Amino acid sequence: VVPITSSCCGMAGAFGYDAEKLPASVAMAELSLLPHLRRVAAEHIVVADGTSCRHQIGDLARREATHTIRILERALA
């Protein structure tokens, strides 16, 4: 487990879906989250609990992010 010390992903619920706010949303994600995700190996699991965070990671980093409960579900299976 490698926690990411990150700022907000930039999506902030519906904020990042507004075309006028998209540049601010992307800039926020570029502060620390996206650069870190670009360095993470493809086989590593990315975990994010926020729905909008998972969408932002998928859209901007082209990575699937999994909710913590899904990781626990796999461990219990």
Summary of the structure (lengths in Angstrom):
residues: 77
radius of gyration: 12.8
end to end distance: 19.8
largest distance: 43.7
contacts: 185
relative contact order: 0.18
helix: 55%
strand: 5%
